[in-house]
Amino acid sequence: MPVETAPAIEVSQLVELQAVDTQLQDLNELLGDLPKKVDKLRQEEESLINAVDKGKNRLKEIKLALNKAEHRMAEIKQKIDKLKDQLSLVTSNKQYDALTQEIEYLKQEMDEVELEDLELEEEKETLQNDLQEKEENLESLSENLSTRRDRLEDLIAESADKKSELEKVREEKSIHIDPSVLGRYMRIRDARDGLAVVTLDGNSCSGCGFVVPTQSVSFIRKKTLLYNCDICSRFLYFDK
């Protein structure tokens, strides 16, 4: 990897620029991550609201169905009682058999309606418990969402000035760095997840672990050399 001599101040400028860029990157990631989390919470809230509304509508349907079933059972019972009263008044076996057959039919219908009523009652109880749990979760989620929104707004407000200040500092530091060096720095930074300047760890690059030649290590320690790692291309510097 080609190297070039450089005064200590130029090495320091790159280190300082990297520090500013790292702060800006962290700030941008923070501001980019929070809205996604808030949006995810909002989607969860909407999903729960829809589920609660759907459950409440189904609960209304069940109550109507239970009401109809109760009325139907009352009607059937009334018909059965009326037919039983008529049994004592019949004068022929044929009439008796017809009334008995009608009573049996009504009893079967009563069994079916009672079974439907039982199933509806079970569904109603399950749905009520589920709705109660969902409404509690919705209340907790809404509070959490409100807190996250407030936090996001506060962070955005607090970070706006800080970001603006960092961008100004970055601009001032960039002006004093040789354009060719700055261009190389930018290319490396973009290719290496925002990290273009790393420390010398013993005699190795702390970015990728590559062992730096002994002579180059000496120059890096004295800050008289701009050295780019042969493997990851990052600028190396010595931090006492």
Sequence and secondary structure as in RCSB ss.txt:
>XXXX:A:sequence
MPVETAPAIEVSQLVELQAVDTQLQDLNELLGDLPKKVDKLRQEEESLINAVDKGKNRLKEIKLALNKAEHRMAE
IKQKIDKLKDQLSLVTSNKQYDALTQEIEYLKQEMDEVELEDLELEEEKETLQNDLQEKEENLESLSENLSTRRD
RLEDLIAESADKKSELEKVREEKSIHIDPSVLGRYMRIRDARDGLAVVTLDGNSCSGCGFVVPTQSVSFIRKKTL
LYNCDICSRFLYFDK
>XXXX:A:secstr
   EE  HHHHHHHHHHHHHHHHHHHHHHHHHHHHHHHHHHHHHHHHHHHHHHHHHHHHHHHHHHHHHHHHHHHH
HHHHHHHHHHHHTT  SHHHHHHHHHHHHHHHHHHHHHHHHHHHHHHHHHHHHHHHHHHHHHHHHHHHHHHHHHH
HHHHHHHHHHHHHHHHHHHHHHHHHTS HHHHHHHHHHHHHTTT  EEEEETTEETTT  B  HHHHHHHHHT E
EEE TTT  EEE   
